């Protein structure tokens, strides 16, 4: 059957064997490229997810450390300021001298 009759009747282009093979090869190459790119995207997403989890763990550690520091400060009596402790010594030395 004449390709022009088929094209007119169906509205679809009739390809030669060479055109079909070329399109088939291009399609296989495009699919391969897409698979490679998808693999790269998955690797990057995996890295981002891993980093995100590490960041979340660091935030939790920081919060726990803040709580521990607050508990330690609340439990320990405040140390006497060194300036007040030195003042009576200076007065005693002045009176003795």
C-alpha positions in Angstrom: 0.0 0.0 0.0 1.2 3.5 -0.8 2.5 5.4 2.3 0.8 8.6 1.2 -2.6 6.8 1.2 -2.0 5.5 4.7 -0.9 8.9 5.9 -4.0 10.5 4.4 -6.4 7.9 5.8 -4.9 7.6 9.3 -3.3 11.0 9.8 -0.1 9.3 10.9 3.2 9.5 9.2 4.6 6.3 7.8 8.3 5.9 8.7 10.9 4.2 6.7 12.9 1.4 8.4 15.9 3.7 8.7 13.8 6.5 10.4 12.3 4.0 12.7 15.6 2.5 13.8 17.1 6.0 14.3 14.1 7.0 16.5 14.4 3.7 18.4 18.1 4.3 19.0 17.4 7.9 20.1 14.7 6.7 22.5 17.0 4.1 24.1 19.7 6.7 24.5 17.3 9.2 26.1 16.0 6.5 28.5 19.6 5.7 29.5 20.4 9.3 30.1 17.2 9.7 32.2 18.2 6.7 34.3 21.7 8.1 34.9 20.3 11.4 35.9 17.7 9.8 38.2 20.5 7.9 39.9 22.4 11.1 40.5 19.3 12.8 41.8 18.7 9.9 44.2 22.4 10.1 45.4 22.1 13.9 46.0 18.7 13.4 47.8 20.3 10.7 50.0 23.1 13.1 50.9 20.7 15.9 51.7 18.6 13.5 53.9 21.7 12.3 55.7 22.8 15.8 56.4 19.4 16.8 57.5 19.3 13.9 60.0 22.7 14.9 61.3 21.6 18.5 61.8 18.4 17.3 63.6 20.6 15.1 65.9 22.9 18.1 66.6 19.9 20.3 67.5 18.6 17.6 69.9 22.1 17.3 71.5 22.3 21.1 71.9 18.9 21.2 73.6 19.9 18.3 75.9 23.2 20.1 76.8 21.3 23.3 77.5 19.0 21.5 79.9 21.9 19.8 81.6 23.7 23.1 82.1 20.6 24.7 83.5 20.2 21.8 85.9 23.8 21.9 87.0 23.7 25.7 87.6 20.5 25.3 89.6 22.0 22.5 91.7 25.4 24.1 92.4 25.5 27.1 94.8 26.8 30.3 93.2 30.5 30.8 93.8 31.5 33.8 95.9 32.8 36.7 93.8 36.6 37.0 94.2 36.5 40.8 94.5 34.5 40.6 97.7 36.8 38.0 99.2 39.9 40.2 98.6 38.4 43.3 100.1 38.6 42.2 103.8 42.2 41.0 103.3 43.2 44.4 102.0 41.6 46.1 105.0 43.2 43.7 107.4 46.6 44.3 105.9 46.1 48.1 106.0 45.1 47.9 109.7 48.1 45.7 110.5 50.6 47.8 108.6 
